[in-house]
Amino acid sequence: MTTMGLATAQRLLLLFLWIAALPGTALAQVNVDVIGGEGDRIPIAVLAFEGDEETDQENQIARVIADDFRRSSALKIIDAGGTPMSGGKIDFDYFKKRQTDMVVSGTVRREKDSFEARFVLYDVASGSTILEQTLSHRGRDQRRLSHRIADVIHEKLAGYPGAYATRICYVTRSADSAALIIADSDGYNRSVLLQSSAPLMSPQWSPDGMKLVYVSFERKRPRVYVLNLEDGSRKVVASFRGTNSAPAWSPDGKQIAATLSKDGGSQIYVMDADGKNLRRLSDSPSRDTEPSFSPDGQHLLFTSDRGGGAQIYRISLAGGAKAERMTFDGGYNASPHYSPDGEYFAFVHQQSRGFGIGLQEIATGQARYLTSGHDDRSPAFAPNGRAILYVTRLKGSGALAVISTDGLARSEITTYAHDIRSPAWAPYETLVTEVK
Amino acid sequence: MKRYLTLALVILAVLLPACANFGSSAEAGKRSEAARQEAIRQEEVRKQEEVRKQEEVRKQEEVRKQEQVRKQEEVRKQEARKQEEARKQEEVRKKEETRKQEEARTQEAVRKREEARKQDVLAQIETLRRQRLEDHDDPSLVGMVTEEELKKADPLLVDRRIHYEFDKYDIKAQYAPMIAAHARFLLGHPTVKVFVDGNCDDRGSPEYNVALGQRRSESLLQALVVLGVPARQVEAVSYGAEKPVAYGSNEETWAQNRRSDIAYPMLKP
């Protein structure tokens, strides 16, 4: 390499580092809009973990935790800055001056095939320890351990756990292929579960997180499949004459509801998870689809055009009572998804600008519209019930975004895929073992 | 004048021999010398004549030899021509043989190709039959078609797409002749089963769009059934907004994607 070439390469490298070091630039994974309620957020700083110096910056524990907290409407990340330590101790005065209420510090130790992290949460005002814990993680994925720490701290401060140490899945689409992708909740650690030359849609996690039910168009007839994530095997569970679509798991994972056209039209049926014991749930001349089980397994929400436009209805799975209309505002409300506690449902609502994500409290019928994008859709609840993952349109293509259920924190998940559809958020897993 | 000249000549002719014998006795020696001379001269003449004759014979011989050589040459040439001809004939024969072999090979290849195609078609039909069984469908519905076959049956069959207005699923009158042509073809080919699909523009819920697409495909199915096509020969499915033919967020794109297609089981070439 010539001297000039070397100089250029160094300049490029420096430029790259400079960009990477800037918060909120194009290279940062998390793009957050703080919509409001800034004053209610707890200001918190996360110090670099001891023993984490060798890890590349993007994957350092403090960085991953800080990025997670940026997506929360309960916390506000304060840049730890220059010299927060003083004589091996945390310089609380330094943080007091920076209006920081909480500080996290910790150490990490690497074994051959595992990590162990000890972390402490301090209250800056009193200098006291609020939380001290050690977590270990088998495997090589330090990000997963970082997300677990973020979940624990988040729960202590906000009163509910984060959903950071979880996975999501989604479908990517191009002109001649589709793929089912699994990734961490922040979009990292992407891997392809399935690749197909025909469209894929509507993946839904089984309640135990071990299976995905989805729709594939690999045959002329759209069919419902169950993919076993443990061994990669898959099985057709619904291949009735016509269209088989919109599958949903029952909360016990023993049944699957789906929309079938076997008897004409689009009607909701329920079957055992292996496709047996099919029975019809809805019986109407209208289009009924998009079933969502209530977490107690007593009810089903679905979309129907029985009243003209698309509206959301509820039926009792015990049978008997007729469907109850849930939405009345506007001419198009669809894609209902029960919150994990069963008290709310997320849905798509058509507004003057286009389609946005709404959240309705079932007891009161009160609806709030969380987003007002031109084309937001396919809402999926985080397992903690505090955030909704959905598809928005960025530069003409589907992209993933997350909005907190209070509507205060909205972030986009970088996926690097051209066109994203059908996201689903996995239930909690127990991949990190707590030792203390 | 002429007469005198002739007379003079006659006189001369009579007188000349008389003159020759004049004074013979006196000139006897002279005469024998002359005779000898004459003999020598004559001998000379004879020899010359002989040489001349020999020369003539030699020449004749030469000519004969040349003639012989010429003839031999001619025979040789003729032989060569004959050989050439034979060679050419052999060549033609060989060419013919090669051509025949080539032809046989080509025929064999064509036969093999046809055989392979037949096997391929049978395999495709078998795959279709298995799919039908897997889908709990009638396994006798295994008729497959090609684009050419459809075209030959009715040029209208080349067209297999209909478009809809926004949020509508009724079939516009302009498509009636095309749908009638498909109905005729299906009635004439009772083992052919088609899928009619419904597609939407990509706005709102993808799953709800699948239900909307189903309305479209079922209205097309109904249009075929009304024309007498057995329902078992048509299956209505929906792809919602998942199989767009145009991309973009504008009315033109949306209109192109609001459609139904009639999908025949096509033999892969």
Contacts between the chains, C-beta under 8 A, distances in Angstrom:
chain1	res1	chain2	res2	distance
A	173	B	242	7.8
A	175	B	247	7.7
A	199	B	239	6.9
A	199	B	242	3.8
A	199	B	243	6.0
A	201	B	206	6.1
A	201	B	207	7.6
A	201	B	210	7.9
A	201	B	240	7.5
A	201	B	242	5.7
A	202	B	206	7.5
A	202	B	207	6.1
A	217	B	239	6.1
A	217	B	242	6.4
A	217	B	243	7.0
A	219	B	131	6.8
A	219	B	135	7.7
A	220	B	195	4.3
A	220	B	197	7.7
A	220	B	235	7.6
A	220	B	237	6.4
A	220	B	263	6.2
A	221	B	135	6.3
A	221	B	195	7.2
A	221	B	235	6.8
A	221	B	237	5.5
A	222	B	210	7.5
A	222	B	237	6.1
A	222	B	238	7.2
A	222	B	239	6.9
A	239	B	134	7.2
A	239	B	135	5.5
A	239	B	136	7.6
A	240	B	136	7.8
A	241	B	135	7.4
A	241	B	136	7.6
A	241	B	137	7.1
A	241	B	235	6.1
A	242	B	214	7.2
A	242	B	235	6.5
A	242	B	236	5.9
A	242	B	237	6.0
A	243	B	210	6.3
A	243	B	213	7.9
A	243	B	214	5.4
A	243	B	236	7.9
A	243	B	237	4.9
A	243	B	238	4.7
A	245	B	207	6.3
A	245	B	210	4.6
A	245	B	211	7.7
A	245	B	238	7.5
A	245	B	240	7.6
A	246	B	207	4.3
A	246	B	210	6.9
A	259	B	207	7.4
A	259	B	210	7.3
A	259	B	211	6.6
A	261	B	214	5.1
A	261	B	218	7.4
A	261	B	236	6.9
A	261	B	237	7.6
A	261	B	238	7.4
A	264	B	218	6.7
A	265	B	214	7.0
A	265	B	215	7.7
A	265	B	218	7.2
A	266	B	210	7.4
A	266	B	211	3.9
A	266	B	214	5.0
A	266	B	215	7.9
A	266	B	238	7.9
A	287	B	208	7.5
A	287	B	211	4.1
A	287	B	212	7.0
A	287	B	214	7.4
A	287	B	215	6.7
A	288	B	211	7.7
A	289	B	207	5.7
A	289	B	208	6.0
A	289	B	210	7.0
A	289	B	211	4.4
A	290	B	205	6.7
A	290	B	207	4.8
A	290	B	208	6.2
A	303	B	205	6.9
A	303	B	207	7.7
A	303	B	208	5.3
A	303	B	211	7.9
A	310	B	204	7.5
A	310	B	205	7.5
A	310	B	208	5.7
A	332	B	204	6.4
A	334	B	204	6.3
A	334	B	205	4.0
A	334	B	207	7.9
A	334	B	208	4.6
A	335	B	205	4.4
A	335	B	207	6.7
A	335	B	208	7.0
A	348	B	204	6.5
A	348	B	205	5.4
A	350	B	204	6.8
A	355	B	203	7.1
A	355	B	204	5.7
A	375	B	203	6.9
A	375	B	249	7.4
A	377	B	204	6.6
A	377	B	205	5.8
A	377	B	206	7.1
A	378	B	205	7.3
A	378	B	206	6.5
A	393	B	249	7.4
A	396	B	248	7.0
A	396	B	249	6.2
A	421	B	206	6.4
A	422	B	206	6.7
